Amino acid sequence: MPLKTSSRWIVPLAGLLALSGSAIAVRAEPLPAPPVTQASPKPGYTVPPRRPAHIVRQDTGASLSALFDSASGNQAKVLNEMGGLTVSMNNDIAEAVEAYYAQPKAKLIWVDGKGPTPKAAQALSLLKQADDWGLNAGDYAVAPPQRSDAKALAEFEASLSAKMLMFLQDNFRGRIDPNKLSNYYDFKRKPVDLKGTIAQLSATPDLMVVFDRLLPSNPKFAQLAAELHYLRTSGQGGDTAANINKVIVAMEEMRWLPQEFPERYVFINQPAYMAYYYENSTLTLSMKAVIGQQDHQTNFFDASIKTVEFNPDWGVPQSIIRNEMLPHLKRDPAYLDKEGYVVSVKGKTMPSAKVDWSQPLENIGVVQPPGADNALGQLKILFPNSHDIYMHDTPARGKFASQDRMFSHGCVRLENPKAMAAAVLKTSVEFVDQQISAGGKQDMPVPEEVPVYVSYFTAWPTDDGVIHYFDDIYGRDAQTLSAISATTASRAQS
């Protein structure tokens, strides 16, 4: 397993490579990519607003008198020069930088009035390693001051503070706001206390204290970092350029998720068509999954499993009524009656043959009762979310034999739903069978909510350390890479 100590962030990646040997020795190469459909794009990616920082120094008499003292006077001159700077940075970072340096008792972090300090050298070294962690080192480049006058040192001081905050924020939550990519992403973006962070950078003599708090600590992230280093240095591993991009996207996506996964959780990886259950941080269950069709894509989000429903009925979504059932009804008005559906109009049950289907569909409800032919099978596992996505059984068992398993309307069908239900309920498959055999719809809350990550990774390390690559089935990686490029271009502007 990769090291989880802070030293891994400052030593070369050779140590990580040695610790993830199997990830280098064995690889699962992607199959030829099928045609992809772009994921409901929003018109362009909107980069965060940038502006020059406007530092208004709140000098006191003490700070003015320091101008006549050699050591403290040099630092006071640098601080006073910061009021005339035009260093451009993201708006939220600018606010933190302005607040810190405007304080009457603000202290320089990276220079001592004569030049950069050893702490600045450590910071610059870490920023140069950004490429190793799937970022772009150019985003955080800070040129050392070419002069030792107060103005040059002030510009270096403000620039390094801004770049360090950006580097830490990017590592903690990612460069990209996934919610701006398309309608298929849904994350509450992790907040970073930038004002508190710059204060910590100032107060601590060891920058690793701050880095360890914000940088990813999930072992799978370290495995991806080791793989990225290997691909770049060896030039091997199938389609190297494509795989490098997949790893970079995977590292970005990991930052959208918690820093560390809990001990107990469900993980669904859509490009792998697989669902996994972890107990005590150990993989105890894995199974094939069916996910959404190209025009009914499964979202990328996280939630919490709360309920298992046995013998469910299926309330047919209006989109399916409109697009799939109405054509049948035009040919045969009794179609839904023959198929066993229950139809209601404004709450009143009636045969489908007697329904006026020209009225607004909002008035009409179509429900498939529990039974052997129910589209949801014998159970479903619910984790409330705004997309109405859940895991469930299915009578269409043959779909799991397909290589590309995009057949659903967005929900996740499980190859072994009884085992998954037993796992989240902390019980046995026999108990699950008993609930199903009892007949009738039954909702059973789980004894403890289980986090579920409905994810999208085209590069992912399995528990044995092997990095597997998958086809970009929904064409989402390209969107993420485009947004990353737009972000880098924005940051290059002064």
C-alpha angles and dihedrals in degrees: 000000000000119000116265096197123112091246091076090074096060104034123079116272092251089095092055091047091054091050093051099045094143089056088062100038098051129037136175105219121210121257119238106295117251121221110285134209118220113248111251093286123212110223101275127323114280109222120211114272117261131200141161114276113245108205113192108193116219096206121190129201089261093057091048092051088052088069087076093053113083102223101032090034092063091052092046090053090053092049092049091051090058090076092073099047126122099194109155120223142149112293097245091048091047090056092053093047092047093049094049099047094040091066114107090229096042115145128209112253104192107023134046098208093271102057146311117325129225088261088060090051090053091049093049090049091053093047090053089058092059092106089062090063097050095265130112113259089203089067090065102036115137120183115224112245113271092203134041097221119121095254095054092046091048091054091048091048094052094042094051092047090052094047093047091052090048092049093050093044092048092050093049101047107004134257093265130066098221092201088068094054100071143318090273095075124078119174136143097229114236112249122229120204096225095176091052091045096054089048088053092049088055097046103043123077090202115058091199089076088067096037094053089056095053110026120090113272100182109122090224089061090056090050090053090049090053091049092050091053091048094050093048096047101037101038087214135113111088114286095010099187093048092046092050089056091048091052092047090051091046091053090049092049092049088061090060089060127065116295088246129015116240121252092257123041148123119243122194118188109193100197088052092047087224140126124202135191121207126198121183087356090299126116106244102161137028132171144163118271137199116218138185126306119247091266093042101043122183113243127240108235145111131244141149127266109234109159144029114206118203122206092003127193119222122234102205112230115240091240090061092045090052100041103032111019103041093063089055092046092053089059096038120014090195092055096111093045091054091048092053100250122147113227126197133181115207088341096311116117117229139154114278089235090065097047120108098228092187091075121092109292089225086078093056129076125191120192130180108212122226114281147110093292097046111130090230094052118212100328147008132205114220129209107169113238139150092253097061089233121152140153118258150162121259137201089217094085094158092072091074090067091064120099095219106044104191102133109117133088090245104297122108118249115203128217091213106023095161091060091049091048091050090050097052091042091049091233141100134282087241090061090050090051090052092054091050093047090052087070128216130077114296131178116207120185117221113247090235127018112252121211113233125197113201094193144172115217122158089185119041136159117230121215092268090060097254115140110222124198125210137188117269089242097177098035093241099133091067090056092051093048090049091051090049090052091049090051093051091048090052092051092051091062115094 
